[in-house]
Amino acid sequence: MSQMSNKNKKVVQNLAKSISKEVKHFNKIEVEGLIGEYEVLMQDMSNYGREVPGLERGKFRSKLHSMFGITHDIIMDGVFKTFDKDNDGHVTMREWIEGLSVFLRGNMDEQIKFCFHVFDLNGDGYISREEMLQLMKNSLILATEEESEEGIKDLVEITLNRMDHDHDGKLSFEDFEKAIKEENLLLTAFGPCLPDYKSIEKFEQRVFYVQLFQ
């Protein structure tokens, strides 16, 4: 931001002012920082010699890993899908900022919706046994492959029994929401799809607080 021309800086400030009125949890200065971070990521992509309309899946996933320590392949794809609201295969600047508002600072209701969307792998409005198995396989490590398979199947059944309030063999959003509100720790039952406190603090210090002195 400090190396921008006055004209470009003014454009960013006006854009940040507009976005900050529509997006929860970030003020104008913080949105400026997120715009700057997004432009850096896009500049990295432009090194490949082609213009793209937003962050591609691969670049987005690499940043989830390096910035927030999320390594679970299926969950990284789910987070990308949740940020990419128009499902065009790219995360635009506005989608980036809107997604981060929940990812970094969302309240419990917002985080429940976010995580449900991540875990609903096929987007049909339910988390099925098969989806739970797929998610848990990638986030749990047991002694042997055979033990892992059987252990995870047992864990899926235990989790379903606890969270499936209408007993239809799958989790609707209503099932998921009720279970999380009864026990918050179940929010990460199928793997971590939100960053931990240390990762959030490190990101915000780098992107937001430095911005105050520019």
C-alpha positions in Angstrom: 0.0 0.0 0.0 2.8 2.4 0.8 4.2 2.1 -2.7 0.9 2.9 -4.4 0.5 6.1 -6.3 -1.8 8.6 -4.6 -4.4 8.0 -7.3 -4.4 4.2 -6.8 -4.5 4.6 -3.0 -7.6 6.8 -3.3 -9.3 4.2 -5.5 -8.5 1.5 -2.9 -9.8 3.8 0.0 -13.0 4.5 -1.8 -13.5 0.8 -2.6 -12.8 -0.1 1.0 -15.2 2.4 2.2 -18.0 0.9 0.0 -17.2 -2.7 0.9 -16.9 -2.0 4.7 -20.5 -0.7 4.7 -21.7 -4.1 3.3 -19.5 -6.6 5.0 -19.7 -7.5 8.7 -16.9 -7.5 11.2 -14.3 -5.3 9.3 -13.8 -1.6 9.3 -12.6 0.5 6.4 -8.9 0.4 7.4 -9.1 -3.4 7.8 -10.8 -3.8 4.4 -8.0 -1.7 2.8 -5.5 -4.2 4.3 -7.5 -7.2 2.9 -7.6 -5.5 -0.5 -3.8 -5.1 -0.4 -3.3 -8.7 0.6 -5.6 -9.9 -2.2 -3.7 -7.8 -4.8 -0.4 -9.3 -3.6 -1.9 -12.8 -4.1 -3.2 -11.9 -7.5 0.2 -10.4 -8.5 1.8 -13.7 -7.6 -0.7 -15.4 -10.0 0.0 -13.0 -12.8 3.6 -14.2 -12.9 2.3 -17.2 -14.8 1.7 -14.9 -17.7 -2.1 -15.0 -18.0 -4.9 -12.9 -16.6 -7.4 -14.6 -14.3 -10.7 -13.2 -12.8 -9.8 -14.2 -9.2 -7.9 -16.6 -6.9 -7.8 -20.1 -8.4 -8.4 -23.2 -6.3 -4.7 -24.1 -6.1 -3.5 -20.7 -5.0 -6.3 -20.4 -2.5 -5.5 -23.8 -1.0 -1.8 -23.0 -0.7 -2.7 -19.9 1.2 -5.1 -21.7 3.5 -2.1 -24.0 4.3 0.6 -21.4 4.7 -1.5 -18.7 6.5 -3.9 -20.8 8.6 -2.4 -24.2 8.9 -5.3 -26.1 7.2 -3.9 -29.2 5.5 -7.0 -31.4 5.1 -7.5 -31.7 1.3 -11.2 -32.3 1.3 -11.8 -29.5 3.8 -9.6 -27.1 1.9 -11.8 -27.7 -1.2 -14.9 -27.2 1.0 -13.6 -23.9 2.3 -12.8 -22.8 -1.3 -16.4 -23.8 -2.4 -17.8 -21.8 0.6 -15.8 -18.6 -0.3 -16.6 -19.1 -4.1 -20.3 -18.1 -3.8 -21.0 -17.9 -7.5 -19.3 -21.2 -8.1 -17.2 -20.0 -11.0 -13.9 -21.6 -9.9 -12.4 -18.3 -8.7 -12.5 -16.3 -5.5 -13.1 -12.6 -6.3 -11.9 -9.7 -4.1 -15.4 -9.3 -2.6 -15.8 -13.1 -2.1 -12.4 -13.1 -0.4 -13.4 -10.3 2.0 -16.9 -11.7 2.7 -15.5 -15.1 3.3 -12.8 -13.9 5.7 -15.3 -11.9 7.7 -16.8 -15.3 8.8 -13.6 -17.3 8.6 -11.8 -14.9 11.0 -14.5 -13.2 13.0 -17.8 -14.9 12.5 -20.2 -15.3 15.4 -21.4 -18.8 16.3 -24.4 -18.7 14.0 -22.2 -17.6 11.1 -19.6 -20.3 11.8 -22.2 -23.0 12.1 -23.5 -22.1 8.6 -20.0 -21.9 7.2 -18.9 -25.3 8.6 -22.0 -27.0 7.5 -21.5 -25.8 3.9 -17.9 -27.0 4.1 -18.9 -30.5 5.3 -21.8 -30.8 2.8 -19.5 -32.0 0.1 -22.0 -32.5 -2.7 -24.1 -29.4 -1.8 -27.4 -31.3 -1.4 -28.2 -29.7 2.0 -27.3 -32.8 4.1 -24.1 -34.3 5.6 -24.4 -38.0 4.8 -22.7 -41.0 6.3 -20.5 -41.3 3.2 -19.5 -37.6 3.6 -18.7 -38.1 7.3 -16.6 -41.1 6.5 -14.7 -39.3 3.8 -14.1 -36.3 6.1 -13.0 -38.4 9.1 -10.7 -40.6 7.0 -8.7 -37.6 6.1 -8.5 -36.1 9.5 -8.0 -39.1 11.9 -5.0 -41.4 12.0 -5.3 -44.8 13.7 -2.8 -47.7 14.1 -3.5 -49.7 10.9 -5.5 -49.2 7.8 -8.0 -51.9 8.8 -8.4 -50.5 12.3 -8.7 -47.0 10.9 -11.6 -48.0 8.5 -13.5 -49.9 11.2 -12.7 -47.3 13.9 -13.9 -44.4 11.7 -17.1 -46.3 10.8 -17.9 -46.7 14.5 -17.1 -43.0 15.1 -19.5 -42.0 12.3 -22.3 -44.0 13.9 -21.6 -42.5 17.3 -21.6 -39.0 15.8 -24.8 -39.7 13.8 -26.5 -41.0 16.9 -25.6 -37.9 18.8 -26.3 -35.3 16.1 -29.1 -36.8 14.0 -32.1 -35.5 15.9 -34.7 -36.5 13.4 -33.2 -40.0 13.0 -33.2 -40.1 9.2 -29.6 -41.3 8.8 -28.1 -38.0 7.7 -27.6 -34.5 9.1 -29.7 -31.6 8.0 -28.7 -28.1 8.8 -31.3 -28.1 11.6 -29.7 -31.3 13.1 -26.2 -29.8 12.8 -27.2 -26.4 14.3 -29.0 -28.0 17.3 -26.1 -30.3 18.0 -23.5 -27.5 17.9 -25.5 -25.3 20.1 -25.8 -28.1 22.7 -22.0 -28.8 22.4 -19.8 -26.3 20.7 -16.9 -28.7 20.3 -18.9 -30.7 17.7 -18.3 -27.8 15.3 -15.0 -29.5 14.4 -16.4 -33.1 14.6 -15.5 -33.8 10.9 -12.2 -31.8 10.9 -11.0 -28.2 11.4 -12.4 -25.9 8.8 -11.8 -22.7 10.8 -8.4 -21.2 11.8 -7.1 -21.4 15.3 -6.6 -18.3 17.4 -2.8 -18.1 16.9 -3.2 -18.2 13.1 -5.9 -15.5 13.2 -3.7 -13.3 15.4 -0.7 -13.7 13.2 -2.7 -12.9 10.0 -4.4 -9.9 11.5 -1.2 -8.4 12.9 0.5 -8.7 9.5 -2.5 -7.5 7.4 -4.4 -5.1 9.7 -2.1 -3.6 12.3 0.8 -2.8 9.9 -1.9 -1.0 7.8 -2.4 1.6 10.6 1.1 2.9 10.3 1.1 3.3 6.5 
